[in-house]
Amino acid sequence: MLELTERQSIEINDVTLQVLSALQEIGVRIGIDDFGTGYSGLSYLSKMNIDFLKLDKSFIAMIALESTTKIIVDVVIDLAQKLNMQVIAEGVEHLHQKQYLLDKKVIFQQGFLFSKPLPIAQFQRYFSQEHEQRKQ
């Protein structure tokens, strides 16, 4: 997966679109990281064929048990789903966030609720243990 960050402006022109299309033809999926935090996300969605939107952790933090600010999260998730994009939620730290996102069909989640960042060798051990526990 190639992640384009909204924190840096991307010039959308014929060359950019051709490169992204060529990458997708060989199986590379295109995602927008930090969606909603930077430059013209909606213009990216309308002009580029995006596979994933990564919701920034600042949006995930808005998911509170009784918060009206989660409407923004709902709108972004709904928009992505209507455009046939997958959503990845960054910064999931609490069970209520995880469950809220699962209820919205956001199955790709990352954050400290699951694990802190790990060096590759430690991740491989962690992943192997998790995989073994799920088989049992």
C-alpha positions, 0 to 999 in steps of 0.5 A: 500500500502506498500512503499519500499524506494530506500533510503535504500538498500533492499536485494532481496532474496527468502524470500523478494520475498516470503513476497512481493508475500504473501502481494500482494495475500492479496491485499497489493499493493507494491510501490517504493518510491523515485524512481531514488534517491537511490539504484538500482531501475532498479534491483528492477523493474526487480526482484520484482513485483511492482505495483507503482513507486513514482517519487521523487519531485526532478524529478517533479521539472525538469518539466519546460515549456521548459526544456530538463531535463524532458526527464528523467521524460518521460523515467521513466513514459514510463518505468513504463507504459510499465511494467504495473505499476502506477506512483505517482508523488510527489511534484507537486507544479505548474499547468504546472507540473500537466498538463504535468503529466496528459498529460502523463497519471499520474493521481496520484499526490500529492504536495502543489498544492493540499494541504499542509500536514494536521492532520487527522481531518483537512484532513477529513474536507478538503476531505468532502468539496472537495467531496461536491464541486465536486458533485455540 
